[in-house]
């Protein structure tokens, strides 16, 4: 919602999800997201409780429109809910060729940042809707673990009360 010239403009905040991962395997992102809201309908899936987005536009209270098939004739929104909160984060591959998730302060500063442990990386991958850590790394950095990439800065968009410490 934006207030301009005494009128409110409501923004539709869409989070697009692909149906296939970079390696061509099915993503099951839709099923994993819906498993959190309707566990009886999707008992075989571990629920996804957040998503990483390479932007800084999300704000708690925005409505999330979970959408598949963006900009195609098959586009559809499969669920909508309120954004419960965001956490600034950086994802990257360091000089030792290790993948990292680094929680940042509110102004995207490294001054008080914290890198995630190995256990937290696995938890982050599963909570993001991936089967395992390697699948997440391959999806975010498709040329492989040992390629040099510029880090991705963005937000973890939460639709539950869970937060990383």
C-alpha positions as CSV (number, residue, x, y, z in Angstrom):
1,X,0.0,0.0,0.0
2,X,1.4,3.4,-1.0
3,X,-0.1,6.8,-0.1
4,X,0.3,9.3,-2.9
5,X,-1.6,12.6,-3.4
6,X,-4.0,11.6,-0.6
7,X,-5.0,8.3,-2.2
8,X,-4.0,4.8,-1.4
9,X,-2.6,2.4,-3.9
10,X,-2.6,-1.3,-3.0
11,X,0.2,-3.3,-4.5
12,X,-0.3,-6.9,-5.3
13,X,2.9,-8.6,-4.0
14,X,3.5,-11.8,-6.1
15,X,6.0,-14.4,-5.3
16,X,6.5,-16.6,-8.4
17,X,7.4,-20.2,-8.1
18,X,8.7,-22.5,-10.8
19,X,7.5,-26.0,-11.3
20,X,11.0,-27.3,-12.2
21,X,14.4,-26.9,-10.7
22,X,17.5,-26.0,-12.7
23,X,18.4,-29.7,-13.0
24,X,14.9,-30.4,-14.6
25,X,13.5,-32.2,-11.6
26,X,10.1,-31.2,-10.3
27,X,10.3,-28.5,-7.6
28,X,7.1,-29.4,-5.7
29,X,7.3,-25.8,-4.3
30,X,3.5,-25.4,-4.6
31,X,2.8,-28.7,-2.7
32,X,5.4,-27.8,0.0
33,X,3.9,-24.4,0.6
34,X,0.3,-25.7,0.6
35,X,1.4,-28.5,3.1
36,X,2.0,-25.8,5.7
37,X,-1.6,-24.5,5.3
38,X,-3.4,-27.8,4.6
39,X,-1.3,-30.6,6.1
40,X,-4.0,-33.3,5.7
41,X,-4.0,-32.7,1.9
42,X,-0.2,-32.9,1.5
43,X,1.0,-35.3,4.2
44,X,4.0,-36.5,2.1
45,X,5.6,-33.1,1.9
46,X,7.6,-31.2,4.5
47,X,6.1,-27.7,4.6
48,X,8.0,-24.8,3.2
49,X,7.7,-21.9,5.7
50,X,9.6,-19.1,3.9
51,X,11.3,-18.1,0.6
52,X,14.4,-16.1,-0.3
53,X,13.8,-13.2,-2.7
54,X,16.6,-11.2,-4.3
55,X,15.0,-7.9,-3.5
56,X,14.3,-5.5,-0.6
57,X,10.6,-4.8,-1.3
58,X,8.9,-7.0,1.1
59,X,7.3,-5.7,4.3
60,X,5.4,-7.5,7.1
61,X,1.7,-7.2,6.6
62,X,1.9,-7.3,2.7
63,X,-0.3,-10.0,1.2
64,X,1.7,-12.7,-0.5
65,X,0.2,-14.1,-3.7
66,X,1.9,-17.5,-4.3
67,X,1.9,-17.8,-8.1
68,X,3.1,-20.3,-10.7
69,X,3.5,-19.8,-14.4
70,X,4.3,-16.1,-14.3
71,X,3.8,-14.3,-17.6
72,X,2.4,-17.3,-19.3
73,X,-1.1,-18.4,-20.3
74,X,-0.8,-20.9,-17.4
75,X,-0.3,-18.3,-14.7
76,X,-2.3,-18.9,-11.5
77,X,-2.3,-18.0,-7.9
78,X,-2.5,-21.0,-5.7
79,X,-2.6,-19.4,-2.3
80,X,-2.5,-16.0,-0.6
81,X,-1.7,-15.0,3.0
82,X,-0.1,-12.2,5.0
83,X,3.7,-11.7,5.1
84,X,4.6,-12.3,8.8
85,X,8.0,-10.8,8.6
86,X,11.3,-10.5,6.7
87,X,15.0,-11.0,7.5
88,X,17.7,-9.3,5.4
89,X,20.2,-11.9,4.2
90,X,23.0,-12.6,1.8
91,X,23.6,-15.9,0.0
92,X,26.9,-16.6,-1.6
93,X,30.0,-18.7,-2.3
94,X,33.1,-17.6,-0.4
95,X,36.8,-17.7,-1.3
96,X,37.0,-21.3,0.1
97,X,34.2,-22.2,-2.4
98,X,31.7,-22.8,0.5
99,X,28.1,-21.8,0.2
100,X,26.9,-19.4,3.0
101,X,23.8,-17.8,4.3
102,X,24.5,-14.6,6.2
103,X,21.9,-12.8,8.3
104,X,22.4,-9.1,8.0
105,X,21.3,-6.1,10.1
106,X,18.3,-4.1,9.0
107,X,20.3,-1.8,6.8
108,X,22.1,-4.7,4.9
109,X,25.3,-4.0,6.8
110,X,27.9,-6.7,7.6
111,X,28.8,-5.0,10.9
112,X,26.6,-7.3,12.9
113,X,26.0,-10.1,10.5
114,X,26.1,-13.8,11.4
115,X,26.9,-16.7,9.1
116,X,24.8,-19.8,9.4
117,X,26.2,-23.1,10.7
118,X,26.0,-26.3,8.7
119,X,22.9,-27.4,10.6
120,X,21.3,-24.0,9.9
121,X,22.1,-24.3,6.2
122,X,20.3,-27.6,6.0
123,X,17.3,-26.2,7.9
124,X,17.3,-23.1,5.6
125,X,17.3,-25.4,2.6
126,X,14.4,-27.5,3.8
127,X,12.4,-24.5,5.1
128,X,12.8,-22.9,1.7
129,X,11.2,-26.0,0.0
130,X,14.3,-27.9,-1.2
131,X,14.9,-31.6,-0.6
132,X,18.5,-31.0,0.6
133,X,21.3,-28.5,0.8
134,X,23.0,-29.4,-2.5
135,X,19.7,-29.0,-4.4
136,X,19.4,-25.4,-3.0
137,X,23.0,-24.5,-3.9
138,X,22.5,-25.8,-7.4
139,X,19.3,-23.9,-7.8
140,X,20.7,-20.6,-6.6
141,X,24.1,-21.0,-8.3
142,X,23.5,-23.3,-11.3
143,X,27.0,-23.5,-12.7
144,X,28.2,-25.3,-9.6
145,X,29.7,-25.0,-6.2
146,X,33.1,-23.9,-7.4
147,X,32.0,-21.1,-9.7
148,X,32.6,-17.5,-8.6
149,X,29.4,-15.6,-8.2
150,X,28.5,-12.2,-6.9
151,X,26.5,-12.7,-3.6
152,X,22.7,-12.5,-3.7
153,X,21.3,-9.9,-1.3
154,X,17.7,-10.0,-0.4
155,X,15.2,-11.1,2.1
156,X,13.8,-14.2,3.7
157,X,10.1,-13.7,3.3
158,X,8.3,-15.4,6.2
159,X,4.6,-16.4,6.3
160,X,5.0,-18.1,9.8
161,X,6.4,-16.8,13.1
162,X,9.7,-18.7,12.6
163,X,12.9,-16.6,12.5
164,X,16.6,-17.4,12.3
165,X,18.7,-16.2,15.2
